[in-house]
Amino acid sequence: MPSHKTTFQFISEPGDVNFGGKVHGGTVMKWIDQAAYTCARNWAESYCVTVYVGGIRFYKPIGIGEVIKIDSQVIYTGSSSIHIMVEVYSRTFEQKKFEKKTHCIIIFVSVDENGNPKKVKPWIPKTDQEKKLQEYALKLKTLREEIHEEMRPFFNE
């Protein structure tokens, strides 16, 4: 059975720097997308597309040359969607513990060769923590639907 968790570890590089001398936020978002895609793709066992990125929160900047750890895990599945929680951590080589730097939720949809949504197997939480994460995902889903309805008059669909 495929894992519902994926972890990446690597070192931030000089090419990741912004004008302030820290890792560029867009670079962190690229890392998040790559780790989350890998997690979703492993779970779905088929190609997936990003349909939503939300609640991204940058807590602290990341320095160049730090060890980066990105944890991603499935926290909810719909019929074709896979909701992934991603947390980005970093530390210097002198530090023993990672510090949380960024958090977000990404939703992917599994698609077939024609780009049509494809059914995914359900993820069933086993631990109390996983059950809380699934509740969190469902609460966020409800909030997104409310915001979408609130914004409907302002965009052309």
Secondary structure, DSSP 8 states (H G I E B T S, - for coil): ---SEEEEEEE--GGGB-TTSBB-HHHHHHHHHHHHHHHHHHHHTS-EEEEEEEEEEE-S--BTT-EEEEEEEEEEE-SSEEEEEEEEEEE-SS-SS-EEEEEEEEEEEEB-TTS-B---------SHHHHHHHHHHHHHHHHHHHHHHHHGGGS--
